[in-house]
Amino acid sequence: MSSEMKPVLVALSGGVDSSVAAAMLVDQGVPVVGAYMKNWINEVEVVGDCPWQQDVDDARAVADVLGIEFRIVNLMEEYKARVVAYLLAGYQEGITPNPDVMCNREIKFGVFLEYAMAHGFSAVATGHYARNRTLEDGSWEIRSGLDTNKDQTYFLALMSQHQVAHARFPIGGITKPRVRELAREFELPNAEKKDSQGICFIGEVKMADFLEAYLEDEPGPIVNQAGERVGAHRGLHYYTLGQRKGIGVASNTFKEAFVVVEKRKEANELVIAFDRPDTPRLYAQDCVISHLSFTNKPVRETRELLARPRYRAPSTPVRFEPIGDDKARVHFHEPQRALACGQVFALYEEDVLLGGGIFTLIEY
């Protein structure tokens, strides 16, 4: 059987995006099997609502409407080892990990792709707002999704060429409103289902609630940049650089908001300051990126490119200077607010996702 005739395994999450992705492939005559990745069961009630059973039911209902086979793939142990452990270790170290990026690399296009290849599938399809295509040399590249408001290429920044070549993104060339229209046209049972805002495949769970269930509180002082104590915190892992809400320290008489500018792990101090453009350590232009990964050919020379320091940030010009096989110095042309170690850095050339890495050092 030729690779073109092998079926595609669609990761059906129960949401509308992956459902429409499956429907589009079926409509194109592609042999399709739907699979729900069982990555997490809410074992601790305090964590919050994790409606995985409803998602399974929704995914199965979509498969029934489309007339395709449906299966559940249990990846719970791999998810705990590769995503949850990474997430908890990062927060314990005082950095800001990104579980969604790691979920894509290690789970959806990691062990789930391995499962697909072992069971005779040619590729894994998801509901990501991204586009990929094959080039003249036979390699593959990822391009930004057509809907710039929904583009999710940032979350694919750490994927390898092998993963990109076996990924399919059917809805990447249409807009979110069009996805909803297609869901209705295909008469999908979840056409009006709201989008999930939770952690990747964990559900509608607030990060603070999740951390509270798995990490012990480590109270300490909140100090200003002069070293004066102004309050107390529950644990540094509950806070992120640039955070304004939920700090627990009242604004000043001029109603200026406080912002987190530093987490001093050794002293267990949370440092806050007023949210001003000239506040020390709030803005930075230079950093070191490590754990570099490229979606196609690696960038080995200094180049002017585009980058996103976080998901919702627009692409911004940078000077990218490799300093080894897996590290680079990056200079942002414009100061960036609240860069944080552990966050994912996504690298682009125009709308092509070149790869990414992890912020390791922020220079002020």
N, C-alpha and C positions, 0 to 999 in steps of 0.2 A: 504493500500500500504506500503510495507516495505521501510525502509530508503534507502536501496540500489537502489530501483527503483525510488526514488524521483529525480527530475532533479537538476542539478547544475546550479547556476546562475554565469555566467562568466562576469567579469567586462571588457568590451571591450572599451579600450581607443581610438581606432583608430590606435594604433601602432602595429608593427609586433609581439612583444612578447605576448601580450594578445590575438592576433588573432591566433597565432600558438597554444597557450594554449587551446583555444576553439576548434581548428581543431583536436588536439590530443585527446581531450575528445570525440568528435564526432566519430573519427576513432576507439576509444575503445568501442563504443556502449553506451556511457553514455548519458542519456537524457540531453540536454543542452538548455539553453535560454541565449541569449546575452543581456547585458544592458550597456548603456552608462550613467555614473554618471555625471549629469549636476551640477557641483559644482561652476562654476564661469563664469560670462559673463563680458567681458572687458567694464565696464561702463565708464571708464575714458580713453580717447584716448591717453593721455600722457604716460600711462603705457607701451604701446608698442603692439606688435602683439600677439593676443590671438586667434589662429585659431580654436576655439572650433567647429564652424559649419563644417569645413573641417574634423575635427576628427569624428564628428557625422556621416557625409556622408561616411567616410572610414569604420567606425564600421558597419554601416548598409550594406555597400557593402560586407563586409566580411560575415556577417550573411546571406545575400542572397546566396552567393557562397556555404556556408556550409548547407544551407537549414534549418536554425534554426530561431525561433522567435526572434525578436529584439524589445527592448523597451528602453525608456529614463526614468531614475529615477531622479527626481529633488531634489537635496539635497543642493541647494544654501544657504538657511537660516542656515542649520546646519553647512555648511562649513564656512560661515562667522563667526558664533558664536564660533565654536570649533577650527578652524585653523587660519583664518585671524586675529581674535581678539587676539589669543595667540601670533601670529607672531608679530603684531604691539606692543602689550604690552611688549613683551620681548625686542624688540629693544629700546623702550622708557625707559625701566629700565636699559639699558646699557649691557644686556646680549646677548648671541648668541643663539636664538631659532632654532629648526629644524622642519620646517613645514612638511617635508616629513614623518618623524617618527610619528608626530601627525596625519597626514592625514591617515596613515595606521591604527592607533589605534582607532581614533575617527570616521573616515568616511568609508573607505573600509571595515574594519572588525569591525566597530561600527554600525552606523545607516544603512549602506548598508547591512550589515549582518543581522541586525534586520528586515529590509525590506524583505530579502530573506527568513528568517525563518517564518515570518508572512504570506508569500505567498506560502508556501509549498515546498521550496527548502531545500535540505539536506546540502548544503555547498556553499561557495563563492570561485570561482577560479580566480586567477590573473596571470599575466605574470611575477611574481617575480622569480628571480634566487635564489631559496631556495628549500629545501626539508623538508617534514615532514612525520612522520610515527607514527603509533600506537604502544605502548609498551605492554608488557605482562599484566600489570595491567589495561590496557584499556585507559591509558592516552596517550597524544600525545606530541611529541617533534619536534623541528625545528633543522635541520642540514644545514650546509653551502651548497650553490649551488655547483654543480660539476665544473662549470666554475669559477675558483678562480678569474679571472679578472672581472667577472660580479656579483659575489656573493653579494646579497642584504639583507642578514640576519640582518645587522646592522640596517636597517630601520624597522625591525620587533621586535626590542628589547623590546618594551613596551607592547607587546601583552599579553593577559591573556590566561590561559589554555582553557577557553571556546572558545576564538577566534581561537586559534591554532587548536583545534579539529574540527572546521568547516571551515577551510581554505584548499584549494587545490592549489598546485603549479606544474602544469603539465610539465613545461619546466625546472624545477630545476635540473633534472638529465641529461641535455644535454648542449652543449656549444652554444655560440652565433652564430658561423658560421653554426652549425647544424640547429639552429632555422631559419636562412635565407634559408638554403637548403630546409627545410620542408615547408617554406612559398611558395617557388617556386613549390615544388612537389604537394602541396595542391591547387596550382594555385590561391593563395590569391591575391586580387587586390592591396594590399599595401606591397607586398613582398620586394620592393626596397625602401620603405619609410624610411627616416632618423629617428634616435632615437631622442626623445625630450630631451632637456637639461634644460628645464625651471623648475619653481617651480611646485610642485605637483598639477597637474590638473589646473594650471593657464596658462601655455603655455610658449612660448619662451620670457620670461620677465626677464630682468636684475633686480636683487634685488634692486639696487640703484634707478632704475626708479620706481619700485613699491613703495619703501619707500618715494620717493619724492612726489608721488601722494597722499599719505595718512598721512604723518607726516610733520610738519613744520620744516624748517631749524632752528637750534639753534647754530649759529656760536660761536666759542671760540678759544682760543689759542692752538697752538701745541707747546709743550715744550720738552726739552731733560730731561734726568734723573737728571741733576743738577738744574732743574727748570728754565732754560733760555728759553725765547720765541724764537722759530725758524720759526714760520709760523702761519697760521690760518686754521681752519677746518670749514666745513659747518654745522656739527652736529655729535655728537658721534655715532649716529645710522648708519652712513654710513661706519663705520670702524669696523674691527674685529681684535682680537689679532693675531699677527703673519703676518698680511698683509704687503706686501712689495710694491705692485704697487698702483698707484693712491693716494699716500699720499699728494703729492704736495710739497715736500721738496727735493731739489737736493741732490745727494750723495756727499761725501767729495772728496778731491783731489785724494784719493786712490781708488775712484770708489766703495767704500763700500755702499751697499744699506741700507737705513733706514728700520726699521720694527716697527710696533705698539706693544708696550709692556704693555700698561696700558690705561684704560679709567677712568678718575677721574670725576665721575658724579657730585659730589657736587661742584667742581670748574669748571666743564665743560672743563676740560683740556684733550687733547690727548697727551699721552706721547710716544715718539719715541726714538729709540736707534739704534746703528749699529748692523746689523745681525751677531753676533758672538756667538760662543758656550759658552763664559763666560759672556755674557750680563745678568745682573740681571733681574729677572722676565720673561725671555724668556723661560727658561726651568724649569720644576718642576717634582717631583717624588711622592708627597703626596697630597691627596685631600680628600674631603668629598663628597659622592654621596647621594642624597636624592631622594624621589619619586620612591623608588625601586619597580620594577615590575618583576615578574618571569613568564616565559612561561609555567613552570610545577611546580615542587616542589621548594619551597623557600630555599635559602642557609642561614642557621641559625648559622653556626659556621665558625671560621676563616679557610680559605683554600687558597691554592696556585692554581690560575686559570689563564685564559687568558682573555685579554680585548682588545677592540678597542676604543680609545678615539674619533675617527672620522671615516667617511665612508672609505676613502682610506687608512687609517692606517692599517698596518699588525697587526695580533694578537700578543700581547706582554705579557710576564709573569707579574702577579701582586699578591700581597697578599691582599686578600679580607677579611675584618674584620667587620662583622655586629655590629652596635652600637644601634640597635633599630629595630622596625618592618619595617621602611621604610628608614633607613639610614645605611651607611657603610663608614668606612675609607678604602682607597685604597692606597697601596704603589706600584708604578711601579718599577720594578727592574732596568730599564734604564730610564734616564731622558727623559721626553716628551716635545716636542716643542709646545708652545702656547696653553696650555690647557685653556679653557675658560668656565666661568660659563654660564649655560644655554645649553651647548652642551650635546648631548646624549652620555652616556657611555654604551657600549654593553659588556656583560659578557659571556664567553664561557668556556666549558670544552672540550678540543680537538675541534671537529667540531660541537659540540652541543651548540646551543644558549640557555643559561640559563635564560637570562633576561637582564635588564638594569636599568638605572636611569639617573638622571640629575646632572651634576657637579654643586655643590652649593658653595664650598670653595676650592680654590687652595692655597696650602701652599708652600711658597718659603724659 
